[in-house]
Structures are given as C-alpha cells and as structure tokens.
Amino acid sequence: MSHHDVVSAPDDSPARIARLSDLAQQLLGRARDMGADQCEVNCNEDSGLAVNVRMGEVETVEATRDRGVSVTVYFGTRKGSASSADLREDSLAATVAQACAIARHTEEDPCAGLADAGLMAKHQAEFDGWHPLPFDADRAIDVALACEAAGRGVDPRIGNSDGASMNANASLSVYANSHGFSGAERSTSYSIGCALIAGAGEAMQRDGWYSVALAPPDLEAPDAIGRKAAQRALARLQPRQLPTGQVPVLFSAEMARSLIGSFIGAISGGALYRRASFLLDSVGTRVFPDWFAIEEDPFLRRGFRSAAFDAEGVATRRSMLVEAGTVQRYVLGSYSARKLGLQTTANSGGVHNLTVKANAGDLASQLVAMGRGLLVTELMGQGVNAITGDYSRGAAGFWIENGEVAYPVDGITIAGNLKTMFAGIEAVGSDVDLRSHVRTGSIRIDRMTVAGTGAV
C-alpha cells in the first residue's frame, strides 16, 4: 500500500453507523409487532488486524471482520435475549422471534426492564477516540519485526524471544431502545508488544513491555518497546528468595491497577445484591486513608472508556467514587440498583475512566520513601476472596534496600486482607500507567506478609 492510499482513504464510518441505526430501528419495530412491552438492541461492526512475529520470522497474520446484533425484549417483567452474526432478513426475524419465545418462558422478575426513560442521555458526544487508518499487514509486520529486533539487540544474554505483535482494531456500535433512545459509538485501538527471554537453561527469565493507544501517534516507538522488554527481562536474572516476614510492599503502577480492580468489584452491584462482597453497606464509611480519592470521568479526551451514555443509554456523569478515603457510591446498572433499592450510577457495562489521586512522586521517590521492602512487578494466580477480602497471590519483583533495588526476587507469595491493605495505603505515586481506563501510579502499603523460602 502506498503512502498516498493511507492519506486519502475515505472514512465511511458515518454511512456504516447510519446502516446500523436503521437496522436497530427495524429490530425494535419487529419486537413491538410481536407484542414486546420493551426492547433494546445492540448492533455492532468490528474489524481488526493482528500480526505476530518471533525470532525474526512472521508467525501469524490475521484479519478479522465481525458484525452482530443482540436483541433483548421484555414482556412485563419477563426477559428474553437472542443474538445473531447473520444480518440477513430471515435471520433477523428469527432472532427477534427467539428472544420473544425465551421471554414467554422465563420467570417474572420485578427488577427486569429498561433503565428509566428519564435517565436517557439527551446529548451525544465523542471524545476523540476514532482514529482509523487503513489496515496494512506489511507495515504491521515491519513494526513488529523492528520492535523484536531492537530488543534482541540490547544484550547477548537475550537469547530467545516469545515474539512481538502489532494489533489494530476499529469498532462501531449502535445501542437503541423502545424509550426512543438511539446512540452510536465508534472507537479505534492500536497496540505493540514484545516479550523476551534472558539467560539460558534453568536460569531463564521472561519479561515484556507493550504500548496501547486509541490513536497511532500516541503509541511508544517500536524500538523503545523492544528495548524496554529486554531491560525488564535482564533485570530479573539471578533472582533470590526472601525469608517469610512482614514488610512494606510497593505495587508498581501496572500491578496497582489490580488493587483498584478488586475495590471496584467489591462495590459493584452484582457482588452487593448477592451479598458476596467484603464491602457490603460501605457507602459513607472510610475504607482508605483520609487523603485518598478516586474519580470517575467518562468525558476524558482519548480515554479508553469515555462515553456519553452507558450500556443502557443512561447519561454518564463525572463523579467521585472515593473522597477523603470514604466510599461515596456503588457501581450500578439499573438491574442491580433496583435489587438494592437504589438508582443506577450509569455504570451498566462497567466503570468509565478512573483516576486515583496521587500524593507522592515518581517510582524512584516511592522507593526512597519505603527504604526497605518489596517492589512487586508481577502477580500470579487469582487468590482474592471477594467475600472476605482475603488476599494471597504469587509475586515477583525486587527487594529494596536503602531506597534502591538490591536484587530481583521470585517464587514468593504476598498475603493480607484487602480491608487492612486499603487502610494501610501510605502513598500513591505520580508514575501513572496510562495504558488502561484505570489510571493509577504505584501504590505503597505499610505492611503485608511475604512468604518465601529464603534464609534470614
């Protein structure tokens, strides 16, 4: 593909969205004709390109193009859903008929139904998340090869590779319901990643790095990603064990995200109405230190989860999840809200962009402040009990002495209880990892149990 083609490719997304919107209205009409009291429809079109290379050779090139519809109907408080990837006329008719047939056989559920009509988004907006480029397999291969080559060239101890990849995706969707709401969204995403293996035989260590963005110019340079992957793998060579004990633990920014994820899970509707959360009835209670705050901002420019409306058409809004260490609200869609006797928080489909307030400097200053303890850069296993908050996960990272990295460690387990851990957060760094909709820096916890087999 020549450079000229890249510049002049017309963006046909408005026409494609118009077709999806027409399709949605057609499906709503069919459901109404079949006697449904309420109906909601999702129509989407996704296309992508994924390229993987390893040891300088192309392993896979995959281009995808998917279209689909899903229809949910309500007869009173009985609900039925059906979906199809076949958009031919007879198939669409069968999909609606199937949803209606399912609804007639399900139990009444007083919490079922569309979100309240008065909460629908009145205004639609885009947040600069649409940056389409024609998918060019040759160029993607060149990028992935350059990324891997840069990493493999860093040091002779980088003897092997798990490969490098370049991915591009574009997605269009329309959500419409029988309240008269119809909303369209479009987004692109691009990523480059590389995983390298340092050392030989039993002493091999693997690590990697990746960059992801909605617009290609926001990606890190391929060679920089490769070099960072190599440096991370080399830093892990000759790891040691640690003795079992209680020590301060600093979660690197990309690991700290999972702590915030555990908190979001615990204040989400499904866990709450099933009474399967260690943070039941926590609104208004202090769970974190008094300086700690988390804000949700659905309107962030180029945010990974920016949206004017949620998965039910409800208008989104900026608001605090945690302020002064205190839980301000739960994360609810309309079904879980009704189960709890509350109102939806416009989080059907999940949280939008979260920002965790920093009260400390970069990673280096976090290490200095900790002095002595464990820096966690990798977590293994899913050892988090959502009901009790008990936390136990395999970990790897670095032992810190006098505010500096002393040596790599692996084969250890870190354990605690999330309630105690949240209350024991001493600092959130300014070293924010921007590769996610959860924006947090490194998080330092005063103490956790670290279990290893090392000598004291």
TAVENFEN-V639657 format. One record per residue. N is the residue number from 0. OMEGA is omega as a letter, one per 30 degrees, with the letter a starting at -180 (* if undefined). NEAR is the number of other ideal C-beta (glycine too) atoms within 12 Angstrom. Layout:
# TAVENFEN-V639657
<<N;OMEGA;NEAR> <N;OMEGA;NEAR>>
This chain:
# TAVENFEN-V639657
<<0;a;17> <1;l;12> <2;a;12> <3;a;9> <4;a;15> <5;a;16> <6;a;11> <7;a;12> <8;a;18> <9;l;12> <10;a;18> <11;a;17> <12;l;28> <13;l;17> <14;a;15> <15;l;29> <16;l;30> <17;l;19> <18;l;23> <19;l;35> <20;l;29> <21;a;22> <22;a;38> <23;a;38> <24;l;24> <25;a;27> <26;l;45> <27;l;37> <28;l;21> <29;a;32> <30;l;38> <31;a;23> <32;a;16> <33;l;26> <34;a;22> <35;l;36> <36;l;25> <37;l;35> <38;l;42> <39;a;42> <40;l;45> <41;l;39> <42;a;41> <43;l;33> <44;l;34> <45;l;26> <46;a;29> <47;l;26> <48;l;34> <49;a;30> <50;l;38> <51;l;32> <52;l;36> <53;l;26> <54;l;22> <55;a;21> <56;l;18> <57;l;24> <58;a;21> <59;l;21> <60;a;25> <61;l;21> <62;a;21> <63;l;18> <64;a;19> <65;l;22> <66;l;28> <67;l;27> <68;l;41> <69;a;31> <70;l;46> <71;l;40> <72;l;42> <73;l;36> <74;a;29> <75;l;20> <76;l;21> <77;a;27> <78;l;32> <79;l;36> <80;l;28> <81;l;32> <82;a;27> <83;l;30> <84;a;19> <85;a;17> <86;l;26> <87;a;14> <88;a;15> <89;l;13> <90;l;23> <91;l;33> <92;a;25> <93;a;23> <94;l;38> <95;a;39> <96;l;26> <97;l;27> <98;a;39> <99;l;34> <100;l;22> <101;a;24> <102;a;34> <103;a;21> <104;a;14> <105;l;21> <106;l;16> <107;l;16> <108;a;18> <109;a;15> <110;a;25> <111;l;29> <112;l;33> <113;l;38> <114;a;39> <115;a;22> <116;a;20> <117;a;16> <118;a;28> <119;l;31> <120;l;32> <121;a;18> <122;l;14> <123;a;23> <124;l;21> <125;a;25> <126;l;28> <127;a;21> <128;a;35> <129;a;26> <130;a;25> <131;l;30> <132;l;31> <133;l;27> <134;a;31> <135;a;23> <136;a;25> <137;a;20> <138;l;27> <139;l;36> <140;l;29> <141;a;22> <142;a;38> <143;l;44> <144;a;33> <145;l;28> <146;a;45> <147;a;45> <148;l;29> <149;l;32> <150;a;48> <151;a;35> <152;a;20> <153;a;29> <154;l;23> <155;l;12> <156;l;25> <157;a;37> <158;a;24> <159;a;24> <160;l;38> <161;l;27> <162;l;34> <163;a;46> <164;l;40> <165;a;45> <166;l;34> <167;a;39> <168;l;32> <169;a;36> <170;l;32> <171;l;36> <172;l;34> <173;l;39> <174;l;42> <175;l;37> <176;a;41> <177;l;30> <178;a;29> <179;l;19> <180;l;37> <181;a;31> <182;l;37> <183;l;37> <184;l;39> <185;a;34> <186;l;34> <187;l;36> <188;a;36> <189;l;37> <190;l;36> <191;l;47> <192;a;36> <193;l;47> <194;a;34> <195;a;44> <196;l;33> <197;l;35> <198;a;25> <199;l;14> <200;a;11> <201;a;9> <202;a;19> <203;l;24> <204;a;36> <205;l;31> <206;a;35> <207;l;35> <208;l;39> <209;l;33> <210;l;35> <211;a;30> <212;l;29> <213;a;37> <214;a;24> <215;a;29> <216;a;14> <217;l;24> <218;l;31> <219;l;28> <220;a;20> <221;a;37> <222;l;29> <223;l;22> <224;l;38> <225;a;42> <226;a;29> <227;l;29> <228;a;44> <229;a;40> <230;l;26> <231;l;35> <232;a;38> <233;a;29> <234;a;32> <235;a;34> <236;l;29> <237;l;18> <238;l;32> <239;l;23> <240;l;22> <241;l;38> <242;l;19> <243;l;19> <244;l;23> <245;a;21> <246;l;34> <247;a;34> <248;l;47> <249;l;47> <250;l;46> <251;a;36> <252;a;35> <253;l;35> <254;a;37> <255;l;41> <256;a;31> <257;l;33> <258;l;44> <259;l;44> <260;l;30> <261;l;37> <262;a;41> <263;l;39> <264;a;31> <265;l;37> <266;l;41> <267;a;35> <268;a;36> <269;a;26> <270;a;30> <271;a;35> <272;l;22> <273;a;17> <274;a;17> <275;a;19> <276;l;34> <277;l;29> <278;l;35> <279;l;25> <280;a;17> <281;l;30> <282;a;24> <283;l;16> <284;a;19> <285;a;21> <286;a;37> <287;l;38> <288;a;25> <289;l;16> <290;a;20> <291;l;35> <292;l;29> <293;l;41> <294;l;28> <295;a;40> <296;a;28> <297;a;36> <298;a;28> <299;l;26> <300;a;17> <301;l;25> <302;a;32> <303;a;34> <304;l;33> <305;a;31> <306;l;41> <307;l;30> <308;a;38> <309;a;36> <310;l;33> <311;a;39> <312;a;41> <313;l;39> <314;l;31> <315;l;40> <316;l;24> <317;l;21> <318;l;27> <319;l;24> <320;l;40> <321;l;39> <322;a;23> <323;l;19> <324;a;27> <325;l;23> <326;a;32> <327;a;26> <328;l;32> <329;l;40> <330;a;42> <331;l;38> <332;a;37> <333;a;36> <334;a;33> <335;l;30> <336;l;32> <337;l;25> <338;a;23> <339;a;30> <340;a;14> <341;l;24> <342;l;22> <343;l;37> <344;a;40> <345;l;37> <346;l;39> <347;a;35> <348;l;31> <349;l;28> <350;l;42> <351;a;39> <352;l;35> <353;l;39> <354;l;33> <355;a;44> <356;l;31> <357;l;29> <358;a;26> <359;a;32> <360;a;20> <361;a;20> <362;a;36> <363;a;20> <364;l;22> <365;l;37> <366;l;33> <367;a;23> <368;l;25> <369;l;36> <370;a;22> <371;a;24> <372;a;37> <373;l;46> <374;a;46> <375;l;41> <376;l;36> <377;l;33> <378;a;30> <379;l;20> <380;a;16> <381;a;15> <382;l;24> <383;l;29> <384;a;23> <385;a;28> <386;a;19> <387;a;20> <388;l;31> <389;a;20> <390;l;36> <391;a;26> <392;l;33> <393;a;23> <394;l;40> <395;a;36> <396;a;42> <397;l;33> <398;a;37> <399;l;34> <400;l;19> <401;l;13> <402;a;20> <403;l;19> <404;l;26> <405;l;21> <406;l;23> <407;l;34> <408;l;39> <409;a;34> <410;l;23> <411;l;37> <412;l;29> <413;a;44> <414;l;31> <415;l;36> <416;a;26> <417;l;39> <418;l;27> <419;a;23> <420;a;38> <421;a;37> <422;a;22> <423;l;27> <424;a;45> <425;a;30> <426;l;37> <427;a;42> <428;l;37> <429;a;23> <430;a;31> <431;l;30> <432;a;33> <433;a;26> <434;a;27> <435;l;29> <436;l;35> <437;a;38> <438;l;34> <439;l;43> <440;l;36> <441;a;42> <442;a;48> <443;a;44> <444;a;40> <445;l;23> <446;l;26> <447;l;37> <448;l;28> <449;a;35> <450;l;26> <451;a;28> <452;a;16> <453;l;20> <454;l;10> <455;*;9>>
